[in-house]
């Protein structure tokens, strides 16, 4: 037998090695890969059936086909898919493998798993944080515009918001844009206040558009 790779210990717990022996339908997992699937090292003898049983139901057929192609044709592969550990926790993994050979041809597959679940969760959390910050910023400027109306007319926040919404509808300009430019532009602020004081909506809409598009 030749070209059979050796499993090597990994320094990073989110990366683990594996080897598959076609003749015996036997999988060998490093400690990291065993833990990834929810097992203590040495407590389970992985088979193809067990490996596939841990794949997410939506990914199982694709992975099964990939394994079969590698076994038959000895081609290198990479796959990003989901697996479910013994606790029912879903992991997103990247699996990379290469065939190894004996005198009769392809004898198995060797490669590694990379658990990227935490990285994906971090990216999602970062995007969520950015989205929340953007929403808060938009809400802040709307609140400033509402506060101006409350002070000028002695009305509550709900009534002030209704007035701001009406101006947005009449001018066909987004509420946030109205609020931003009203807060930043004295001219736009004057147009809004004139509207509230009773100028016809159509006239105000034209005036606001002229000021905003200037």
Buried (B, 14 or more C-beta within 10 A) or exposed (E): EEEEEEBEEBEEEBBBBBBBBBEEEBBBBBBBBBBBBBBEEEEBEBBBEEBBEBBBEEBBEEBBEBBEEBBEEBBEBEBEBBBBBEEEEEBBBBBBBBBBBBEEEBBBBBBBBBBBBEEEEEEEEEEEEEEEEEEEEBEEBBBBBBEBBBEBBEBEEEBBBEBBEBBBEBBEBEBBBBBBBBBEBEBBBEBBBBBBEEBEEEEBBBBBBEBBEE
